[in-house]
Amino acid sequence: GDATAAACKKQGVTPLVAPEATQEGMLTLINTLDLKKSYFFWPKSSGARSVIEEFFRTSIGRFQALDLYDIGYQKIDPVPSLDNIEEIVFTSPSTVEGF
């Protein structure tokens, strides 16, 4: 996404950024590349969906997926009241699960 791209640019790397910050958006970008000599390394969360991994397995064949981290949740005590909350934004499937 944009935050990762900004961090890459600070390190002097020009990143490719998917048109949509989802695995499907990544596939849209990947499908624009010449993949004949490619080998993909896919670092990810252990809770990530398998869309990209399945694409690599069936279309590319040359990749390594690696679970870099597990998703953890922090319990809040006391749990805040949701009575005055008008909207909650979930930014990933893991935030829904954590909620």
DABEL-V801095 format. One record per backbone hydrogen bond with DSSP energy under -1.0 kcal/mol. NH is the residue of the N-H (numbers start at 0). CO is the residue of the C=O. If there is no record, write none. Layout:
# DABEL-V801095
{{NH;CO} {NH;CO}}
This chain:
# DABEL-V801095
{{4;0} {5;1} {6;2} {7;3} {8;4} {9;5} {11;8} {12;7} {21;19} {25;21} {26;22} {27;23} {28;24} {29;25} {30;26} {31;28} {32;29} {37;34} {39;61} {41;63} {43;65} {45;68} {47;44} {53;49} {54;50} {55;51} {56;52} {57;53} {58;54} {59;55} {60;55} {63;39} {65;41} {67;43} {84;81} {95;91} {96;92} {97;93} {98;94}}
